[in-house]
């Protein structure tokens, strides 16, 4: 039931933003009443905090080790892995990018951003004038444009993404 509630909240957030995160809407989407929200999470804020925590954990598991900042090469390069994650979980991506939609987890969002920026920093080629936070901002901009359907429909997105990484002078193996 906790997974159903979290999935419902994530889907609502992805579709309509923070205003959709009401107990009634979440419960309805999960196919239940609001009582399980209080039984499993004790409050609406705790449910939203759990949703945010799950988003951060899944991103950290996929892309990098949160303690060492080491990049996971399981899914390819960090930019590719990060892009794949964001496209697979647009609701989680938007939620983390928003800083947790006003939850008490804003500090965690900044921490995650700093870990990603540091990991991207390690990919910047010698002599590059960009830093990790600039790379992260550019990659996030591309991903957001891709999610929102703002990229040219006649261009393969993988080629466009490769072009961005090349422009940023990333040392991708």
N, C-alpha and C positions, 0 to 999 in steps of 0.2 A: 504494500500500500504506500509506503514512503516513496518508493521509486515511481509509482503512478502519480503521486502528488507532485513530485519534483519534475517529472516529465511534463505534466500538465502545465505547471507554472512556467517552465522553460518554453514550451510551445506558445503559450499566451504572450509571453514577453517578446518572443521572436516575431510574432504576428502583429502585435498591437502596442508594445512598449509597456512601460511601468504602470500605466493607468489600468491595464487589464489584470494586474496582480491583486485581485480581491479574493477573499476567501471563497465567496460564492462562485465566482468564475472558475477558480482553480478546482474546487470540489466538483462542480458540474462537468468540467473537462475531464476530470479523473473518473467520473461516473459514480460519485459518492456524495455524501452530505458533508457539511463543514466539520462535523464532529471529529473525524480522523485527523484533521489538521491540528486540533487541540490535543488529541490523544497522543499523536506521534511527535509533534513539534512544540506543543504547549502554547505557541502564539504564532501569529502571522509573521512577525519579525524573525522568529527562529526558523520558519520555513524558508523565508527569503535568504537568510544567512546560510542555511544548508544548501540552498540552490547555488548560491555564490561559491561556497566552498567546493561543491561538486564540480563546478565549472573550472575553478582554478586547479583542482586536483587532476582532472582529466587532461587539461592542457599541459600541466607539468609532467604527467606520466608519458604523454605522447612526445613532447618536444625536448624536454631537458630534465636533468636532475636538479631539484630546487635547492639542495644543500650545497652542491659543488658548482652548479651552473654549467656542468658539462653537457654538451650537445649530444643528443641521442642520434645515432646514424642508422637506426633500424629502418626508418621510413625514407631515407635519403638525406639530402642536405636539410639544414634547419629551415631555410626559407620554404622549401617544398613541403616539409613536414608540417610547418606552421600553417601554410596555405591550405593544405589538405584538411587539417583539423578544423580550420575556420569555415571552410566550405561544407564540411560534413556536419558541423554543429553551429549553424549561424546564430541560433538563439544564445548559446553559451558565449560565442564570440562577442556578440553585441552587449551581452550582460557584463562580461568582464571588462570590455572596452569602456563601458559606461561608468565603471567604478563601483558597480554593485547597486546602481539605481537608488542611491541615497541610504544604503545600509551602513552599518558600522564597519564594513569591510573595505572601505576606501583605502586604508593603509596597505592592505593585502594586495589590492589592485596595483598600487604604485610599486610595491615590492616585486610583483610578477612582471610589471613593465620593465623595471630595472634589471631583473634577471634576463629577460629577453633581449634588452638593449645590450647588456654585457656579452651575451652569447653572439649577437649579431656583430658586435665590435670585433670579435675574434675572426670574423670572416672578411673584414675589410682588408682589401689588398694593400700592399706597400705603396706609399705615395698618394693614397686616396685622401681626398679632402672631406670625406663624410665620416661621421662617427656612428656608433651603434644606435643611438636614439633617432638619428636622421634616417638610417636604413629601416628601422622598425616603423617609423612614421610613413615612409614611402611604401613599404610592403603592406602596411595596414590600409593605406589609401587605395592601393591596387585591389586588395581583397574586398574592401567595402564597395568599390566600383563594380567588381565582379559579382558580388552578392546582389547588389541593387540593379544589375543589368545595364550598367552605364558604359560598358566597353563596346567597341564596334562589333556588330554581329557577324561581319564577314571576316574577322580576324581570329585565328585560333588563339585562345587565351594563354595556352602554354607558351606559345612563341612570344606573345606580348610580355609575359612574366619573365621569360628568359632575357628579353631585351632590357627590362627594368633592372634585373640583377647585373647584367653586363654594364649598363650605364652607371650603376652604383659601384662598379669595380670590385665586386665581391669575389673572393677566392673560393669558389665552389668546386668541390671535386666530383 
